[in-house]
Amino acid sequence: MAEEGDALLRKNPFMRCSSHSGDELKSFRSWLRWMCVDQSDPFRAILSWTLFIILAIGVPIISHFVLSCPNCDSKHGRPFDSVVQLSLSGIASLSFLCLSRFVRKYGLRRFLFLDKLCFESEKVRDGYTSQLNRSFKLLSFFVLPCFTAECAYKIWWYCSGASRIPFLGNEYVSDAIACTMELCSWLYRTSIFFLVCVLFHVICHLQILRLQDFGQVFHEESDVTSVLKEHLRIRKQLQIISHRYRGFILLALILVTTSQFASLLITTKSHSDVNFFRAGELALCSIGLVTGIFICLRSAAKITHKAQAIACHAAKWHACATIDSFDTMDGETPRYVNQCAFPLDADSEEEEADEDMEDTRYLTSSAQTISFQKRQALVTYFENNRAGITVYGFMLDRSSLHTIFMIEFSLVLWLLGKTVGI
């Protein structure tokens, strides 16, 4: 019986539900346990919620009221601490609740769409597994630089004598414990937020791989019915991703925007004393929040752009096949003209130009085996059924990003005019 089970796992490895030595999620789960967000059993769930309450709620409250340091000098004062603590705790609470709901409701494998990989090509499976394995490296890339700066600031703040609260009988031990707890709280809250953003980025990367693989249908003998079914399957998964993440993206955008305006309003007051020492922590907080929401919005816009580009590819495919068929009817020799060569995944972004050009191939005459009416119907379907990531019906594409940027930039200018101009 055990040998049959091993043979089944080797045959279809992405249908596994339990973790074992060969599980592609083994290292991923170990990272989740180290971050104390694994809630796979009651003990880990209690530990996860306890640590969340302590580091995301308890420590920031104690830190704000006990270490406010109202009598400190201009370098050691913390006038912006309330905005920093509320912003980080708010976004960490949202991220933790969403992540807990995702894993509890769908399970880790289903949430990461690993249960669907058995239906994908080997190229898609390998690419997604590789991206999943490097997700925590990507997380470290965003968190560690900011954490290093935060450590330097906190250590300087305590060592320079800003706080002397000997609640353990020894001021040095007290400061060391307080500094450690503050750093742990900052790292925990920031990591939770970036973890959810990176997971969204990884899930979107899977759909990009699928769309790139789907683009191959325009360069080989394909049946219109199978092409339509595959596009409907991709579109359904994009709708599932949109439904799962729409609440997080919308609330995160509101929280980040509110935090930025509160920071701007406080720092632009006429009596506000802003310098590197007093506002450095606020700047780090703002950089982290904006970077996280940028990861989500850019990933959503990128996959929406890829999905909508399918209509362009289908139109080129249809036009080239039609032109070639008319050349044949006129008695000319069918040819693979350079005018009908196009990238499988054309994109205007510079970082993808080389990759797209490597995939450039010439259209074959196999498309002529499909009737003009079927090709036209398929192109019409693509043009009128644009897929992508949506938030309550609002498509997250590059135009939406420009709109969001212009709205927030206009509000910033208005706020600056109201505060600085007084």
N, C-alpha and C positions, 0 to 999 in steps of 0.2 A: 504493500500500500504506500509506503514512504517513497519507494522508487517511482511509482506512478505519479505521485504528487510532485516530485522533483522534475520528472519529465514534462509534466504539464506546465510548471513554472518556466522551464527553459523554452518551451514552445511559445508561451504567451506571457512574457515576464511583466507586462504592464497591467495584468488583471489581478495582481497580488493585492491582498488586503492586509496582511500581517507583515510586520517587519522581521527580517532575518539577515543573515550575514551578507547575502547578495543583493539586498534591497537597495534600489537607487535613492531611496529616501532615508537611509540609515544616518548618513552624516547630517542631513537636513534636520531630522528629528533630534539629533544630539545637540545641534545648535539651538533649537527651540527649548530644549531642557536647560541648557546653560543660561539662556535668557529668561528662564522661568515663565514661559508662556505656553508650555506644553500642559494641556488639560485632558490627557488621554485616560486618566484614572482619577478617582476621588482624592487621593492623597496629593497628586500633582496639581489638581484643580484648587484645592484649599491653599497649597503653597503659593500658587500663582496669584490668587486673589489677595492673599495676605501680603505678599510682597508688593503688589500693586497699591494697596491701601497705604502701606508704610512709605514707599518711595515716591509715589505719585501724588499723594494727598497729605499724609502725616508730616513727612520731613519738610516739604515746602511751607506748610503752615507754621511749624515750629521755627523754621529758619527765618521766615519773614517777621514774626512778632518778637522772637528772642534776640535775633541778630540784626535788627534794624539799624542799630548804631546811630541814633539821632545826633549824638554829640561828636561824631567823627569829623575830621577835617575834610577839606574839599576833595581830597583824593580817595578817602575811604568811605565817604557817604554812599548810601544805596537808595537814592530817590526814585529809581526806576524799577526797584525790585518787585513791586506789586504787579506791574505789567509783565515782567519776565516770568514770575511764578504762575500767574493766571494763564498766560499763553501756553507755557509748556505743559502745565497740568491739564488744561482743557484739551489740547490736541492729543496728549498721551491717553487721556480717558476715552476720547472718541476712538482712537486707534485700538486700544485694548478691548473695548466693548465690541467693536466691529470684528476684530480678529477672533475673539472668543466665540462670537455668534457664527462666524463663517465655519470655523473648525467644528464646533458643536453640531451645527445643523447639517453640514455637507460632508464632514470628514476631510482629513488632509489630502487624501488622494483625489477625491472627487472635486474638492475646492481647487486643486492645482491642475485639474483636467487630465491627470495621469490615467484615469480609467478609460479615457477616450483615445489614448495614444496607440492602442493596438490596431486601430483602424487607419492609422497614418502610415506614410512611407518611412523607410529606414532613415532617410535624410532628415525628415522632420523629427523623428524620435531622438536621433543622436544630437541634433542641434538644440532641442529643448532640454534634454537631459544635461548637456554641457552648460547651458544657460542657468539651469536650476542649481547645478553644483557650484557655480561661481556667484550665486546670488548674495551669499554672505561676504564674499570678497568685495562685491559692489557696495554692500551695506557698510563695510569697514572703510571703504574709500570715502564715503560721505561723512561718517560719524567721527573717525579718528582725528582728522585735522581740527575739527571744531572742539573735540574733547581735549586735545593737547593744549589748545589756546585757553580753554576753560580751566584746566589744571594749573596752568601758569598763572592765571589771574587769581584763582582761589588761594593758591599757595602763597603768592605775594601778599594777598589781602590779610591772611592770618599771620604770616611771619612778620609783617611790618607793624604788628601791634594794633590792628584795627579792633580786635575783639578780645576782651578779657573776661570770660564768664566761667569761673572755676566751679561748674556744677558737679564735678567729680572730685573736688578738693585740690586739684592741680590744674593750673591754667593751661599748661602745655599739653597735658593729656586731653583736657577738654577741647582745646582748639583742634588737636589732631583728629579726635573723634568727630567733631562738628564738620571739619573740612572734608573728611572721608565720606560722611553721610550726604553732604551736599553734592559732592562729586558723583557719588553712586546714584543719587536721585536724578541729577542732570543727565547722566549717561543712560539711565533706564528710560526716562521719558523720551529723550531724543531717539534712542534706538528703536523703541516701540513704534514711533511715528514713521521713521524711515523704513522699518521692516514692512509695514503695510504698503508703503509706496513702492518699495522694491518688488514685493510680491505682485503688485498690479503690473509693474513693468515687465516682470517675467511672464505673466499670463498673456499680456499683450504680445510679447515676443513670440509665443507659440502661435498665435493667430497670424502674425506676420510670416512666419515660416510656412504655415499652411497656405497662405495667399500666394507666396512665391512658388510653392509646389503646384498650386492650382493653376498658375499662369502657364504651366507646361502644356495644358490642354489646347492652347492655340498654336502649338508647334508639332502636333501629332494627330493621328487619326482618332477623332473623338466623336462620341455620340451626343447629340444635343440633350437628350434626356438625362444621361449620366452627368453632363456638365451642369445642368440645371439642378439636379439633386444635390450635387456636391456644393454648389453655391448656396443652396437653401440650408444645408447643414452648417456651413461656415457662418451664414447670417444668423442662424439660431444661436450658435455659441456666442456671437458678438452681443446678441440681445440678452443672453444669460449673464455675461460679464457686466453689461450695462446695468442690469437689474440688481446685481449683487453689490456693485460699487457705487451706485448713483447716490445713495445716502451719504457715504463716506466722502466722496468727492465734493458734493454740495456743502456739507457741514464743514469740511476742512477748509474749503475756499472762503466760507463765511468767517470762520474763526481766524484764519490767517489775515484776511482783509481787515477784520475788526482790530486785531492785534497791531497791524501796521499803522492804522489810523490813530489808535490810542497812543502808540509810541511817538508818532509824528506830532500829535496834539500836545503831549507832555514836553517833548524836547524843544518845541518852538514857542513855549511860553516866554513872556518878556523877562521874567525873573528866574528862568531856568538856567542853571550853570552846567553846561554840557562840556565834558572833556573826555579824553580817552579812558581815564581811570573810572569815572562815574558811569559812563554810558557804554563801556566795552562789553559788558555782559548782555546788555540790551541789543547791541549790534550782532553778537553771536547768535542770540535767540532769533532775531529777524532773519539772518542768513539761513539758519537751519529750517525755519518754517517756509520761507519762500522757495528754498531749494527742493524741499519735499513736495510741495504742491506743484512745482514746475515739473518734477519727474512724472507725476500723474497726468498732468495736462499734456505734456509733450508725448508721452506714450499713447494716450488716447488720440491725440491729433495725428500721430504718425500712422497708427493702424487704420484710422478713418481715411487718411489719404491713400493708403495702400488699397483699401477695399474699394474706394471710389475710382481708383485708377483702372480697375478691371473693366469698367465700361469703355474706357479709352482703348485698352488693348483689344477688346472684342470688336470695336468699330474698325480698328486697323486691320484686324484679322478678316473681317467681313469685306472690307474694301479691297484688300489685296486678292482675296479669293475671287471676288467678282471681276476685277480687272483681268486676272489671269484667265478666267473662263471666257471672257470676251475675246482675248487674244487668241485663244484656241479656236473659237468659232470663226474668227477671221482668217484662219489658215496659218497663223503664225506659230512658231515653235514656243511652247510654254517655257518660261524662264523664271529664275529666282532673282528678281530684281532687287537692287539695293534699296530702292524706295520703300519696299515693304519689309525691310529689316528693322526690327525694333527690340529694345530690351524687354526681357520678361518682367522686369520690375523697375521700370524707369522712375527715377526720382531726381528732383532738382537739388537735393542736398549733396554737398561736395563729398561728405564722408562715405557716401554710398555710390558715388559715380563709378569708381573702379570696379566694384563688385558687380554693378549692373552691366557694365560693358563686357565683363567676362561671360555673362549669360546671353549676350546678343547672338541670335541665330537668324537664319533666313527662313521665310515662310515657304513651306512645301505645298505642292499642289493637292495634298490630301484633303484640304478643306473643300475642294471642288466636289467631293463625293457627297457633301451635305447640300441640300437644295437651298436656293436663294431665300425662299420663304422661311425656312427654319433658321437660317443664319440671321435674317432680319428680325424674326421674332425674338431670338436670343439677345440680340443687341438692344432691342426695345425694352426687354425685361431688365437688362442691366442698367439702362438709362433711367428707368422709372422705379427701381428698387435699390436705391443707394444704401449700402451697409456701412456700419461704423459704430463707434461708442457714443451713446446718448446719455444725457442726464435729464430724466423726466421729459423726454421728447426733444430736448435741445441737443443738436449734434455738436460733438466736440471735434471740430476740425480746425484748420489753421485760421479760417475767417473768425471763428468764435474766439480763438486765442487773441487775435488782434482786437476784437471787440472788448474782451475782458480787460486787456491792457489799456485801451483808450479810456474806458470808463473809470478804472482805478486811477489812471494818470490824471484825468480831468478832476476827480475828487481830491487828489493830492494837491493839485494846483489851486483849487478852490480853498482848501484848508490852509494852505500856505498864505494865500491872499488874506484870509480872515485873521490869521494869527500874526504873521510877520508885518502885515500892513498896518496893524493897530499902533 
